[in-house]
Amino acid sequence: MSHAPQLGNAHRLGIGIGWRPEIAEAVEALPGIDWVEAVAENVCPDHLPDSLVRLRARGVTVVPHGVSLGLGGAGRPDTKRLTDLAERAEALGSPLVTEHIAFVRAGGPLTASPALEAGHLLPVPRTKDALRVLCENVRIAQDCLPVPLAVENIAALINWPDEEMTEGQFLAELVERTGVRLLIDVANLHTNHVNRGEDPATALDQLPVEAIAYVHVAGGIERDGVWHDTHAHPVSEPVLAVLAELRSRVSPPGVLLERDDNFPPPAELSAELTAIRETLRTPGPRPVRGTSVAPESGPSRQDGPAAPTTTTDAARQRLALAQASLLSALVAGTPAPEGFDSRRLGVQSRALGAKRAEVVAKVAPELPRILGGGYRAAFLAYAKSRPMRGGYRRDALDFAEHLLIGDLPEDPAARRELTLWWRDRAGARPPSRAVRIARVARAVLVGR
């Protein structure tokens, strides 16, 4: 029996923009904004930002967009994270919530290995095992949330070897089995076109467009033949072309412009929204332009989706081992798993490190101020073999402690300021010299 949602149930959203604190005033002033999307983890339901309160009072819909559930991970969704997401949906009066088809952590009890955090979204393999696990995780989330859930396709720099489905087939089967709605990111379809040789039009042909809840549009940049979905650059013509391809198949209930960094003046945001509106007014097909490269691994097997099974335990175990092996290679410097392109893994690893440095600088802005121009190099050196294990705020404290253990920074005034910063937040005395020496020795012995 099909569980696919009916088109008539779609909530019409209109044209929106991602709400971020840095552009809150600009978002409020932009004309023609029907709705906004806020990163769920950055919103406290008991103390909503004044800007979101004002937008809601004007009748602007607010949708919480989660980034940390890891629905594509081998483990079942964390109850606390699901509860937090539900609370934000209720506090904001949202018609739906959204998350990603991705994994963000690995290891732990399923693999009897240290738990690892990616700090960003990583692709799940399009295999029967991963699909079974994802479907069960989506059902768990649906049962815990007070409003419908939509899940987003993500951008990828790497291919899993021996994939069994295309992206369109994978998404179609997910919708068929769970009834979940889709958040289609056309920028991510373009990213996968460049990086993985996947045709956006084919993906759109295969996925159930009637299940689309809304669409993301965002900018990126190409470096050394690899497209990086930065959300920090203007929306490119090829991305608008993919949006036009989608529009030729369906009128999406909502379209949202994402911008997460390097925020432009309000006039530029307004111009990008205008370009999106103009693209949506033209329903005819528009050719997708842009250079694609061949996937870095061999051609995938496309035998079609597998039938659902009654238990996912064995599939979870296999997926857990595969994801832990990949994530360990990306964040802990272990050897690349068999079948992966080592060059692309290097690109992904550096991208994760850069993202980690950027977010730590945002959650702990005192660190780049104290360290000055040396912050980025110092953090990347620290992160190269020290996986994140407890979130970004914990990461900031661990980074500061790492520097202090090494008697860094060299400037006494900066080191004193860093010591005070660390002590105020860690609630402990800085490690003594003897303790620092012991920790350095232990780190060397365990290969950290």
Contacts in CASP RR format, 6 or more apart in sequence:
PFRMAT RR
TARGET T0000
AUTHOR 0000-0000-0000
METHOD contacts of the structure
MODEL  1
MSHAPQLGNAHRLGIGIGWRPEIAEAVEALPGIDWVEAVAENVCPDHLPD
SLVRLRARGVTVVPHGVSLGLGGAGRPDTKRLTDLAERAEALGSPLVTEH
IAFVRAGGPLTASPALEAGHLLPVPRTKDALRVLCENVRIAQDCLPVPLA
VENIAALINWPDEEMTEGQFLAELVERTGVRLLIDVANLHTNHVNRGEDP
ATALDQLPVEAIAYVHVAGGIERDGVWHDTHAHPVSEPVLAVLAELRSRV
SPPGVLLERDDNFPPPAELSAELTAIRETLRTPGPRPVRGTSVAPESGPS
RQDGPAAPTTTTDAARQRLALAQASLLSALVAGTPAPEGFDSRRLGVQSR
ALGAKRAEVVAKVAPELPRILGGGYRAAFLAYAKSRPMRGGYRRDALDFA
EHLLIGDLPEDPAARRELTLWWRDRAGARPPSRAVRIARVARAVLVGR
2 176 0 8 1.000
3 175 0 8 1.000
3 176 0 8 1.000
3 177 0 8 1.000
3 178 0 8 1.000
3 179 0 8 1.000
4 175 0 8 1.000
4 176 0 8 1.000
4 179 0 8 1.000
4 208 0 8 1.000
4 210 0 8 1.000
4 211 0 8 1.000
5 148 0 8 1.000
5 175 0 8 1.000
5 179 0 8 1.000
5 180 0 8 1.000
5 181 0 8 1.000
5 210 0 8 1.000
5 211 0 8 1.000
6 210 0 8 1.000
7 210 0 8 1.000
10 181 0 8 1.000
10 212 0 8 1.000
10 213 0 8 1.000
10 253 0 8 1.000
11 95 0 8 1.000
11 96 0 8 1.000
11 213 0 8 1.000
11 253 0 8 1.000
12 253 0 8 1.000
12 254 0 8 1.000
13 34 0 8 1.000
13 35 0 8 1.000
13 61 0 8 1.000
13 63 0 8 1.000
13 214 0 8 1.000
13 253 0 8 1.000
13 254 0 8 1.000
13 256 0 8 1.000
14 34 0 8 1.000
14 35 0 8 1.000
14 253 0 8 1.000
14 254 0 8 1.000
14 255 0 8 1.000
15 32 0 8 1.000
15 33 0 8 1.000
15 34 0 8 1.000
15 35 0 8 1.000
15 254 0 8 1.000
15 255 0 8 1.000
15 256 0 8 1.000
15 273 0 8 1.000
15 276 0 8 1.000
15 277 0 8 1.000
16 33 0 8 1.000
16 34 0 8 1.000
16 35 0 8 1.000
16 36 0 8 1.000
16 37 0 8 1.000
16 254 0 8 1.000
16 255 0 8 1.000
16 256 0 8 1.000
16 257 0 8 1.000
16 273 0 8 1.000
17 27 0 8 1.000
17 30 0 8 1.000
17 33 0 8 1.000
17 36 0 8 1.000
17 37 0 8 1.000
17 256 0 8 1.000
17 257 0 8 1.000
17 258 0 8 1.000
17 259 0 8 1.000
17 269 0 8 1.000
17 273 0 8 1.000
18 27 0 8 1.000
18 36 0 8 1.000
18 37 0 8 1.000
18 38 0 8 1.000
18 256 0 8 1.000
18 257 0 8 1.000
18 258 0 8 1.000
18 259 0 8 1.000
19 27 0 8 1.000
19 36 0 8 1.000
19 37 0 8 1.000
19 38 0 8 1.000
19 51 0 8 1.000
19 52 0 8 1.000
19 55 0 8 1.000
19 62 0 8 1.000
20 27 0 8 1.000
20 39 0 8 1.000
20 259 0 8 1.000
20 260 0 8 1.000
20 263 0 8 1.000
21 42 0 8 1.000
21 49 0 8 1.000
21 51 0 8 1.000
22 263 0 8 1.000
23 259 0 8 1.000
23 263 0 8 1.000
23 266 0 8 1.000
23 269 0 8 1.000
24 49 0 8 1.000
24 51 0 8 1.000
25 51 0 8 1.000
26 263 0 8 1.000
26 266 0 8 1.000
26 269 0 8 1.000
27 33 0 8 1.000
27 36 0 8 1.000
27 51 0 8 1.000
27 55 0 8 1.000
28 51 0 8 1.000
28 54 0 8 1.000
28 55 0 8 1.000
29 266 0 8 1.000
30 266 0 8 1.000
30 269 0 8 1.000
30 270 0 8 1.000
30 273 0 8 1.000
31 270 0 8 1.000
32 273 0 8 1.000
33 60 0 8 1.000
33 273 0 8 1.000
34 60 0 8 1.000
34 61 0 8 1.000
35 60 0 8 1.000
35 61 0 8 1.000
35 62 0 8 1.000
35 63 0 8 1.000
35 254 0 8 1.000
35 256 0 8 1.000
36 52 0 8 1.000
36 55 0 8 1.000
36 60 0 8 1.000
36 61 0 8 1.000
36 62 0 8 1.000
36 63 0 8 1.000
36 256 0 8 1.000
37 62 0 8 1.000
37 63 0 8 1.000
37 64 0 8 1.000
37 65 0 8 1.000
37 98 0 8 1.000
37 256 0 8 1.000
37 258 0 8 1.000
38 52 0 8 1.000
38 62 0 8 1.000
38 63 0 8 1.000
38 64 0 8 1.000
38 65 0 8 1.000
38 92 0 8 1.000
39 64 0 8 1.000
39 65 0 8 1.000
39 66 0 8 1.000
39 67 0 8 1.000
40 64 0 8 1.000
40 65 0 8 1.000
40 66 0 8 1.000
40 67 0 8 1.000
40 84 0 8 1.000
40 85 0 8 1.000
40 88 0 8 1.000
40 97 0 8 1.000
41 66 0 8 1.000
41 67 0 8 1.000
41 68 0 8 1.000
41 84 0 8 1.000
43 49 0 8 1.000
43 52 0 8 1.000
43 64 0 8 1.000
43 88 0 8 1.000
43 91 0 8 1.000
43 92 0 8 1.000
45 87 0 8 1.000
45 88 0 8 1.000
45 90 0 8 1.000
45 91 0 8 1.000
45 92 0 8 1.000
46 91 0 8 1.000
48 91 0 8 1.000
48 92 0 8 1.000
52 62 0 8 1.000
52 92 0 8 1.000
55 62 0 8 1.000
56 62 0 8 1.000
56 92 0 8 1.000
56 93 0 8 1.000
61 94 0 8 1.000
61 95 0 8 1.000
62 92 0 8 1.000
62 93 0 8 1.000
62 94 0 8 1.000
63 92 0 8 1.000
63 94 0 8 1.000
63 95 0 8 1.000
63 96 0 8 1.000
63 97 0 8 1.000
63 98 0 8 1.000
63 214 0 8 1.000
64 85 0 8 1.000
64 88 0 8 1.000
64 89 0 8 1.000
64 92 0 8 1.000
64 94 0 8 1.000
64 97 0 8 1.000
64 98 0 8 1.000
65 97 0 8 1.000
65 98 0 8 1.000
65 99 0 8 1.000
66 85 0 8 1.000
66 97 0 8 1.000
66 98 0 8 1.000
66 99 0 8 1.000
66 100 0 8 1.000
67 99 0 8 1.000
67 100 0 8 1.000
67 104 0 8 1.000
67 121 0 8 1.000
68 81 0 8 1.000
68 104 0 8 1.000
69 77 0 8 1.000
69 78 0 8 1.000
69 81 0 8 1.000
69 82 0 8 1.000
69 85 0 8 1.000
69 99 0 8 1.000
69 100 0 8 1.000
69 104 0 8 1.000
69 141 0 8 1.000
70 77 0 8 1.000
70 99 0 8 1.000
70 100 0 8 1.000
70 102 0 8 1.000
70 103 0 8 1.000
70 104 0 8 1.000
70 105 0 8 1.000
70 137 0 8 1.000
71 77 0 8 1.000
71 99 0 8 1.000
71 100 0 8 1.000
71 101 0 8 1.000
71 102 0 8 1.000
71 134 0 8 1.000
71 137 0 8 1.000
71 138 0 8 1.000
71 141 0 8 1.000
71 151 0 8 1.000
72 101 0 8 1.000
72 102 0 8 1.000
72 103 0 8 1.000
72 124 0 8 1.000
72 130 0 8 1.000
72 133 0 8 1.000
72 134 0 8 1.000
72 137 0 8 1.000
73 102 0 8 1.000
73 103 0 8 1.000
73 104 0 8 1.000
73 105 0 8 1.000
73 106 0 8 1.000
73 124 0 8 1.000
73 133 0 8 1.000
73 134 0 8 1.000
73 137 0 8 1.000
73 319 0 8 1.000
73 323 0 8 1.000
74 103 0 8 1.000
74 106 0 8 1.000
74 110 0 8 1.000
74 133 0 8 1.000
74 316 0 8 1.000
74 317 0 8 1.000
74 319 0 8 1.000
74 320 0 8 1.000
74 323 0 8 1.000
75 110 0 8 1.000
75 133 0 8 1.000
75 137 0 8 1.000
75 316 0 8 1.000
75 320 0 8 1.000
76 136 0 8 1.000
76 137 0 8 1.000
76 140 0 8 1.000
77 137 0 8 1.000
77 140 0 8 1.000
77 141 0 8 1.000
77 144 0 8 1.000
79 144 0 8 1.000
82 140 0 8 1.000
82 141 0 8 1.000
82 144 0 8 1.000
82 145 0 8 1.000
83 144 0 8 1.000
85 97 0 8 1.000
85 99 0 8 1.000
85 145 0 8 1.000
86 97 0 8 1.000
86 144 0 8 1.000
86 145 0 8 1.000
86 146 0 8 1.000
88 94 0 8 1.000
88 97 0 8 1.000
89 96 0 8 1.000
89 97 0 8 1.000
89 145 0 8 1.000
89 146 0 8 1.000
89 147 0 8 1.000
90 146 0 8 1.000
94 147 0 8 1.000
95 147 0 8 1.000
95 148 0 8 1.000
96 147 0 8 1.000
96 148 0 8 1.000
96 149 0 8 1.000
96 150 0 8 1.000
96 181 0 8 1.000
96 213 0 8 1.000
97 145 0 8 1.000
97 147 0 8 1.000
97 148 0 8 1.000
97 149 0 8 1.000
97 150 0 8 1.000
98 149 0 8 1.000
98 150 0 8 1.000
98 151 0 8 1.000
98 152 0 8 1.000
98 183 0 8 1.000
98 213 0 8 1.000
99 141 0 8 1.000
99 149 0 8 1.000
99 150 0 8 1.000
99 151 0 8 1.000
99 152 0 8 1.000
100 121 0 8 1.000
100 151 0 8 1.000
100 152 0 8 1.000
100 154 0 8 1.000
101 124 0 8 1.000
101 134 0 8 1.000
101 151 0 8 1.000
101 152 0 8 1.000
101 153 0 8 1.000
101 154 0 8 1.000
101 171 0 8 1.000
101 174 0 8 1.000
102 121 0 8 1.000
102 122 0 8 1.000
102 123 0 8 1.000
102 124 0 8 1.000
102 154 0 8 1.000
103 118 0 8 1.000
103 122 0 8 1.000
103 124 0 8 1.000
103 323 0 8 1.000
103 327 0 8 1.000
104 117 0 8 1.000
104 118 0 8 1.000
104 119 0 8 1.000
104 120 0 8 1.000
104 121 0 8 1.000
104 122 0 8 1.000
105 115 0 8 1.000
105 116 0 8 1.000
105 117 0 8 1.000
105 118 0 8 1.000
105 327 0 8 1.000
106 115 0 8 1.000
106 116 0 8 1.000
106 118 0 8 1.000
106 320 0 8 1.000
106 323 0 8 1.000
106 324 0 8 1.000
106 326 0 8 1.000
106 327 0 8 1.000
106 328 0 8 1.000
107 113 0 8 1.000
107 114 0 8 1.000
107 115 0 8 1.000
107 116 0 8 1.000
107 320 0 8 1.000
107 323 0 8 1.000
107 324 0 8 1.000
107 327 0 8 1.000
108 114 0 8 1.000
108 115 0 8 1.000
108 324 0 8 1.000
110 316 0 8 1.000
110 317 0 8 1.000
110 320 0 8 1.000
110 321 0 8 1.000
110 324 0 8 1.000
111 320 0 8 1.000
111 321 0 8 1.000
111 324 0 8 1.000
113 324 0 8 1.000
113 328 0 8 1.000
114 387 0 8 1.000
114 389 0 8 1.000
115 389 0 8 1.000
116 324 0 8 1.000
116 327 0 8 1.000
116 328 0 8 1.000
116 331 0 8 1.000
116 332 0 8 1.000
116 387 0 8 1.000
116 388 0 8 1.000
116 389 0 8 1.000
117 331 0 8 1.000
117 387 0 8 1.000
117 388 0 8 1.000
117 389 0 8 1.000
117 390 0 8 1.000
117 391 0 8 1.000
118 327 0 8 1.000
118 330 0 8 1.000
118 331 0 8 1.000
118 352 0 8 1.000
118 388 0 8 1.000
119 352 0 8 1.000
119 355 0 8 1.000
119 356 0 8 1.000
119 359 0 8 1.000
119 388 0 8 1.000
119 391 0 8 1.000
119 392 0 8 1.000
120 351 0 8 1.000
120 352 0 8 1.000
120 355 0 8 1.000
120 356 0 8 1.000
121 154 0 8 1.000
122 323 0 8 1.000
122 326 0 8 1.000
122 327 0 8 1.000
122 330 0 8 1.000
122 348 0 8 1.000
123 154 0 8 1.000
123 156 0 8 1.000
123 158 0 8 1.000
123 160 0 8 1.000
124 130 0 8 1.000
124 134 0 8 1.000
124 160 0 8 1.000
125 160 0 8 1.000
125 162 0 8 1.000
125 163 0 8 1.000
125 319 0 8 1.000
125 322 0 8 1.000
126 160 0 8 1.000
126 163 0 8 1.000
126 164 0 8 1.000
126 165 0 8 1.000
126 166 0 8 1.000
126 167 0 8 1.000
126 169 0 8 1.000
126 170 0 8 1.000
126 300 0 8 1.000
127 160 0 8 1.000
127 162 0 8 1.000
127 163 0 8 1.000
127 164 0 8 1.000
127 165 0 8 1.000
128 164 0 8 1.000
128 305 0 8 1.000
128 306 0 8 1.000
128 315 0 8 1.000
129 315 0 8 1.000
129 318 0 8 1.000
129 319 0 8 1.000
130 315 0 8 1.000
130 319 0 8 1.000
131 165 0 8 1.000
131 170 0 8 1.000
131 173 0 8 1.000
131 174 0 8 1.000
131 305 0 8 1.000
131 306 0 8 1.000
132 306 0 8 1.000
132 308 0 8 1.000
132 309 0 8 1.000
132 312 0 8 1.000
132 315 0 8 1.000
133 312 0 8 1.000
133 315 0 8 1.000
133 316 0 8 1.000
133 319 0 8 1.000
134 174 0 8 1.000
135 174 0 8 1.000
135 177 0 8 1.000
135 178 0 8 1.000
135 308 0 8 1.000
136 312 0 8 1.000
138 149 0 8 1.000
138 151 0 8 1.000
138 174 0 8 1.000
138 178 0 8 1.000
138 180 0 8 1.000
139 178 0 8 1.000
141 149 0 8 1.000
142 148 0 8 1.000
142 149 0 8 1.000
142 178 0 8 1.000
142 180 0 8 1.000
148 181 0 8 1.000
148 213 0 8 1.000
149 180 0 8 1.000
149 181 0 8 1.000
150 180 0 8 1.000
150 181 0 8 1.000
150 182 0 8 1.000
150 183 0 8 1.000
150 213 0 8 1.000
150 214 0 8 1.000
151 174 0 8 1.000
151 180 0 8 1.000
151 181 0 8 1.000
151 182 0 8 1.000
151 183 0 8 1.000
152 182 0 8 1.000
152 183 0 8 1.000
152 184 0 8 1.000
152 185 0 8 1.000
152 188 0 8 1.000
152 216 0 8 1.000
153 167 0 8 1.000
153 171 0 8 1.000
153 182 0 8 1.000
153 183 0 8 1.000
153 184 0 8 1.000
153 185 0 8 1.000
153 188 0 8 1.000
153 189 0 8 1.000
154 185 0 8 1.000
154 188 0 8 1.000
155 185 0 8 1.000
155 187 0 8 1.000
155 188 0 8 1.000
155 191 0 8 1.000
155 192 0 8 1.000
155 195 0 8 1.000
155 227 0 8 1.000
155 229 0 8 1.000
156 191 0 8 1.000
156 192 0 8 1.000
156 195 0 8 1.000
156 196 0 8 1.000
157 195 0 8 1.000
157 226 0 8 1.000
157 228 0 8 1.000
157 344 0 8 1.000
157 347 0 8 1.000
157 348 0 8 1.000
157 351 0 8 1.000
158 296 0 8 1.000
158 340 0 8 1.000
158 341 0 8 1.000
158 344 0 8 1.000
158 345 0 8 1.000
158 347 0 8 1.000
158 348 0 8 1.000
159 196 0 8 1.000
159 295 0 8 1.000
159 296 0 8 1.000
159 297 0 8 1.000
159 298 0 8 1.000
159 300 0 8 1.000
159 340 0 8 1.000
159 341 0 8 1.000
159 344 0 8 1.000
160 297 0 8 1.000
160 322 0 8 1.000
160 340 0 8 1.000
161 297 0 8 1.000
161 298 0 8 1.000
161 338 0 8 1.000
161 339 0 8 1.000
161 340 0 8 1.000
162 300 0 8 1.000
162 301 0 8 1.000
163 300 0 8 1.000
163 301 0 8 1.000
164 300 0 8 1.000
164 301 0 8 1.000
164 302 0 8 1.000
164 303 0 8 1.000
164 304 0 8 1.000
164 306 0 8 1.000
165 173 0 8 1.000
165 300 0 8 1.000
165 302 0 8 1.000
165 304 0 8 1.000
165 305 0 8 1.000
166 198 0 8 1.000
166 202 0 8 1.000
166 203 0 8 1.000
166 206 0 8 1.000
166 300 0 8 1.000
166 302 0 8 1.000
167 192 0 8 1.000
167 198 0 8 1.000
167 203 0 8 1.000
167 206 0 8 1.000
167 207 0 8 1.000
168 202 0 8 1.000
168 203 0 8 1.000
168 206 0 8 1.000
168 207 0 8 1.000
169 206 0 8 1.000
169 302 0 8 1.000
169 304 0 8 1.000
169 305 0 8 1.000
170 305 0 8 1.000
171 182 0 8 1.000
171 203 0 8 1.000
171 206 0 8 1.000
171 207 0 8 1.000
171 208 0 8 1.000
172 206 0 8 1.000
172 207 0 8 1.000
172 208 0 8 1.000
172 305 0 8 1.000
173 305 0 8 1.000
174 180 0 8 1.000
175 181 0 8 1.000
175 182 0 8 1.000
175 207 0 8 1.000
175 208 0 8 1.000
175 211 0 8 1.000
176 208 0 8 1.000
177 308 0 8 1.000
179 211 0 8 1.000
180 211 0 8 1.000
181 211 0 8 1.000
181 212 0 8 1.000
181 213 0 8 1.000
182 207 0 8 1.000
182 208 0 8 1.000
182 211 0 8 1.000
182 212 0 8 1.000
182 213 0 8 1.000
183 212 0 8 1.000
183 213 0 8 1.000
183 214 0 8 1.000
183 215 0 8 1.000
183 216 0 8 1.000
184 207 0 8 1.000
184 212 0 8 1.000
184 215 0 8 1.000
184 216 0 8 1.000
184 246 0 8 1.000
184 252 0 8 1.000
185 215 0 8 1.000
185 216 0 8 1.000
185 217 0 8 1.000
185 218 0 8 1.000
186 200 0 8 1.000
186 215 0 8 1.000
186 216 0 8 1.000
186 217 0 8 1.000
186 239 0 8 1.000
186 242 0 8 1.000
186 243 0 8 1.000
186 246 0 8 1.000
187 216 0 8 1.000
187 217 0 8 1.000
187 218 0 8 1.000
187 219 0 8 1.000
187 220 0 8 1.000
187 229 0 8 1.000
187 235 0 8 1.000
187 239 0 8 1.000
187 242 0 8 1.000
187 258 0 8 1.000
188 216 0 8 1.000
188 229 0 8 1.000
189 198 0 8 1.000
189 200 0 8 1.000
189 203 0 8 1.000
189 204 0 8 1.000
189 242 0 8 1.000
190 200 0 8 1.000
190 227 0 8 1.000
190 236 0 8 1.000
190 238 0 8 1.000
190 239 0 8 1.000
190 242 0 8 1.000
190 288 0 8 1.000
191 220 0 8 1.000
191 227 0 8 1.000
191 228 0 8 1.000
191 229 0 8 1.000
192 198 0 8 1.000
192 200 0 8 1.000
192 203 0 8 1.000
193 199 0 8 1.000
193 200 0 8 1.000
193 238 0 8 1.000
193 242 0 8 1.000
193 288 0 8 1.000
193 290 0 8 1.000
193 292 0 8 1.000
194 222 0 8 1.000
194 225 0 8 1.000
194 226 0 8 1.000
194 227 0 8 1.000
194 290 0 8 1.000
194 291 0 8 1.000
194 292 0 8 1.000
194 293 0 8 1.000
195 226 0 8 1.000
195 227 0 8 1.000
195 293 0 8 1.000
196 295 0 8 1.000
196 296 0 8 1.000
197 292 0 8 1.000
197 293 0 8 1.000
197 294 0 8 1.000
197 295 0 8 1.000
198 292 0 8 1.000
198 295 0 8 1.000
199 288 0 8 1.000
199 292 0 8 1.000
200 242 0 8 1.000
200 245 0 8 1.000
200 288 0 8 1.000
201 245 0 8 1.000
201 288 0 8 1.000
204 245 0 8 1.000
204 246 0 8 1.000
204 249 0 8 1.000
205 249 0 8 1.000
209 246 0 8 1.000
209 249 0 8 1.000
209 250 0 8 1.000
210 250 0 8 1.000
212 246 0 8 1.000
212 250 0 8 1.000
212 252 0 8 1.000
212 253 0 8 1.000
213 253 0 8 1.000
213 254 0 8 1.000
214 252 0 8 1.000
214 253 0 8 1.000
214 254 0 8 1.000
214 255 0 8 1.000
214 256 0 8 1.000
215 243 0 8 1.000
215 246 0 8 1.000
215 252 0 8 1.000
215 254 0 8 1.000
215 255 0 8 1.000
215 256 0 8 1.000
216 256 0 8 1.000
216 258 0 8 1.000
217 235 0 8 1.000
217 239 0 8 1.000
217 240 0 8 1.000
217 243 0 8 1.000
217 255 0 8 1.000
217 256 0 8 1.000
217 257 0 8 1.000
217 258 0 8 1.000
217 276 0 8 1.000
218 229 0 8 1.000
218 231 0 8 1.000
218 235 0 8 1.000
218 239 0 8 1.000
218 257 0 8 1.000
218 258 0 8 1.000
218 259 0 8 1.000
219 229 0 8 1.000
219 230 0 8 1.000
219 231 0 8 1.000
219 232 0 8 1.000
219 233 0 8 1.000
219 234 0 8 1.000
219 235 0 8 1.000
219 236 0 8 1.000
219 239 0 8 1.000
219 258 0 8 1.000
220 227 0 8 1.000
220 228 0 8 1.000
220 229 0 8 1.000
220 230 0 8 1.000
220 231 0 8 1.000
220 232 0 8 1.000
220 233 0 8 1.000
220 236 0 8 1.000
221 227 0 8 1.000
221 228 0 8 1.000
221 230 0 8 1.000
221 233 0 8 1.000
222 228 0 8 1.000
225 293 0 8 1.000
226 344 0 8 1.000
226 347 0 8 1.000
228 351 0 8 1.000
230 260 0 8 1.000
230 261 0 8 1.000
230 262 0 8 1.000
231 258 0 8 1.000
231 259 0 8 1.000
231 260 0 8 1.000
231 261 0 8 1.000
232 259 0 8 1.000
232 260 0 8 1.000
232 261 0 8 1.000
232 262 0 8 1.000
233 262 0 8 1.000
234 264 0 8 1.000
234 268 0 8 1.000
234 272 0 8 1.000
235 257 0 8 1.000
235 272 0 8 1.000
235 275 0 8 1.000
235 276 0 8 1.000
237 289 0 8 1.000
238 288 0 8 1.000
238 289 0 8 1.000
238 290 0 8 1.000
240 275 0 8 1.000
240 276 0 8 1.000
240 279 0 8 1.000
241 286 0 8 1.000
241 287 0 8 1.000
241 288 0 8 1.000
241 289 0 8 1.000
242 288 0 8 1.000
243 255 0 8 1.000
243 276 0 8 1.000
243 279 0 8 1.000
243 280 0 8 1.000
244 279 0 8 1.000
244 282 0 8 1.000
244 284 0 8 1.000
244 285 0 8 1.000
244 286 0 8 1.000
245 285 0 8 1.000
245 286 0 8 1.000
245 288 0 8 1.000
246 252 0 8 1.000
247 279 0 8 1.000
247 280 0 8 1.000
247 282 0 8 1.000
247 283 0 8 1.000
247 284 0 8 1.000
248 283 0 8 1.000
248 284 0 8 1.000
248 285 0 8 1.000
248 286 0 8 1.000
251 280 0 8 1.000
251 283 0 8 1.000
252 280 0 8 1.000
255 276 0 8 1.000
255 280 0 8 1.000
257 269 0 8 1.000
257 272 0 8 1.000
257 273 0 8 1.000
257 276 0 8 1.000
259 269 0 8 1.000
261 358 0 8 1.000
263 269 0 8 1.000
279 286 0 8 1.000
296 341 0 8 1.000
296 343 0 8 1.000
296 344 0 8 1.000
297 339 0 8 1.000
297 340 0 8 1.000
297 341 0 8 1.000
309 315 0 8 1.000
322 337 0 8 1.000
325 334 0 8 1.000
325 337 0 8 1.000
326 337 0 8 1.000
326 340 0 8 1.000
327 387 0 8 1.000
328 334 0 8 1.000
328 387 0 8 1.000
329 335 0 8 1.000
329 336 0 8 1.000
329 337 0 8 1.000
329 340 0 8 1.000
329 345 0 8 1.000
329 349 0 8 1.000
330 345 0 8 1.000
330 346 0 8 1.000
330 348 0 8 1.000
330 349 0 8 1.000
330 352 0 8 1.000
331 349 0 8 1.000
331 352 0 8 1.000
331 353 0 8 1.000
331 383 0 8 1.000
331 387 0 8 1.000
331 388 0 8 1.000
332 385 0 8 1.000
332 387 0 8 1.000
333 349 0 8 1.000
333 384 0 8 1.000
333 385 0 8 1.000
336 342 0 8 1.000
336 345 0 8 1.000
353 380 0 8 1.000
353 383 0 8 1.000
354 380 0 8 1.000
356 379 0 8 1.000
356 383 0 8 1.000
356 388 0 8 1.000
356 392 0 8 1.000
356 395 0 8 1.000
357 375 0 8 1.000
357 376 0 8 1.000
357 379 0 8 1.000
357 380 0 8 1.000
357 383 0 8 1.000
359 392 0 8 1.000
360 367 0 8 1.000
360 379 0 8 1.000
360 392 0 8 1.000
360 395 0 8 1.000
360 396 0 8 1.000
360 399 0 8 1.000
361 367 0 8 1.000
361 368 0 8 1.000
361 375 0 8 1.000
363 392 0 8 1.000
363 393 0 8 1.000
363 396 0 8 1.000
364 393 0 8 1.000
364 396 0 8 1.000
366 421 0 8 1.000
367 375 0 8 1.000
367 379 0 8 1.000
367 396 0 8 1.000
367 399 0 8 1.000
367 400 0 8 1.000
367 418 0 8 1.000
367 421 0 8 1.000
368 375 0 8 1.000
368 376 0 8 1.000
370 409 0 8 1.000
370 414 0 8 1.000
370 417 0 8 1.000
370 418 0 8 1.000
370 421 0 8 1.000
371 378 0 8 1.000
371 409 0 8 1.000
371 414 0 8 1.000
371 418 0 8 1.000
378 403 0 8 1.000
378 408 0 8 1.000
378 409 0 8 1.000
379 399 0 8 1.000
382 399 0 8 1.000
382 402 0 8 1.000
382 403 0 8 1.000
383 399 0 8 1.000
385 447 0 8 1.000
385 448 0 8 1.000
386 398 0 8 1.000
386 402 0 8 1.000
386 448 0 8 1.000
388 394 0 8 1.000
388 395 0 8 1.000
397 422 0 8 1.000
397 425 0 8 1.000
397 426 0 8 1.000
400 418 0 8 1.000
400 421 0 8 1.000
400 422 0 8 1.000
401 422 0 8 1.000
401 426 0 8 1.000
401 431 0 8 1.000
403 409 0 8 1.000
403 418 0 8 1.000
404 415 0 8 1.000
404 418 0 8 1.000
404 419 0 8 1.000
404 422 0 8 1.000
404 430 0 8 1.000
404 431 0 8 1.000
404 436 0 8 1.000
405 431 0 8 1.000
405 436 0 8 1.000
405 439 0 8 1.000
405 440 0 8 1.000
406 436 0 8 1.000
406 440 0 8 1.000
407 415 0 8 1.000
407 436 0 8 1.000
408 415 0 8 1.000
409 415 0 8 1.000
409 418 0 8 1.000
419 430 0 8 1.000
422 430 0 8 1.000
423 429 0 8 1.000
423 430 0 8 1.000
431 439 0 8 1.000
END
